[in-house]
Amino acid sequence: MTGNSMTTAPAGGKVRRRVILAVGSVWGTGVLAAAVLGAIAPISGILQDELGLSLVQAGWTTSIVTCVAAALGLPAGVLIRRLGFRTALLTGLLILGVAGGCAALADGFGVLLVSRLVAGAGYLLVFVAGPVALMRITEGPARGAALALWGTCVPIGLGVSAALGGAITVAWGWRAWLALLAVTPLILLLGVLRNVRSATTSTDEGHRTTIKLRRRPVLLATAFAAIAAIGVAVTTLLPRYLTEQHGLSVVDAGVVTAVLSFSNVLGSVTAALLLRRSRSPQRGLWWIVVVPVVVTITFASFAPTWVAVGAGLVALVSNGFLVSLMFALVPYTVDDGADADLANGVLAQLGSLGTLLAPPLFGAAVTRFDWGSTGVLSAVLAGLAVLASMFCFRRKESEG
């Protein structure tokens, strides 16, 4: 009996270590893909000068990656169902590496735009396949925590790009920065090959040829799109607001916004802790009602600077919490994880659509009315998210 327990403990430790390495490898691909998403923003001014790009062209090279995800999220879910999550991750990393190499060698707008378009395909494969992989390689409370951890990929990846992109470009040039993003996927590819194994259950096999989009994942994705839109709007509008209304310098406003944006991670960690302890994590979605309140305070004309910044901090921490929670709730919207690929595809598509439309939508509202309109628009989107969440988790969906 003692001998059995002595042999079982090391075996259990080995399995746990293998799972941790697999989760870390998948999470690393997500951070990298998010870094690629934000790769152009910190060097756009230099690219304009050296490649002769207009402001509009620079904007397209920044946003085209999100456009791909907004247009092709669901088809990517269908493709990943056929490829398998491991093959999709490896393919996505390979595409990101090739696209990064082409971008590093670009000599004009055309090549740079096409390379970013291709990178968008790699980004999409990673962001749809990543959560599916985490669902397959974890179970129990660890599954919810791993999926919540996935919600940190975008803020951390964008933070890495913001921190390293400009610094490397100043030291060695923009081609060195983009070349680094071309080599890193190949290194992570080795990690996925070594640590992430394919796992196909009998349920997966039975549903592999059935393509049916169910109601509950669409409702969750709708709520996700609304919350993502509010978070992006706050992040993009805050520097301008702090400069115009509170007299901060452009540099100071940018630093404050960067710090607040990175606070998304605090919300994601909170979501991971909640998911390890709660048997009804969907109740955490009621935190949505707090978001429009703190957004209203952030952009209120009567609020002093410290109140506006504090409310902005609460808004973005809440956003990180809700985004991670929604990733983790995907398994609750599908039957036995069989349709996780399609569910994550629609989540990626509607989420990307929300982040794509949010800046012009909120910008138009501020231009037409005033800064207070951000609170009203946030309330409308939060209301949509609450309604979608209520219908999503009101009762177990019965679909044949």
Order of alpha helices (4+ residues) and beta strands (2+ residues): alpha-alpha-alpha-alpha-alpha-alpha-alpha-alpha-alpha-alpha-alpha-alpha-alpha-alpha-alpha-alpha
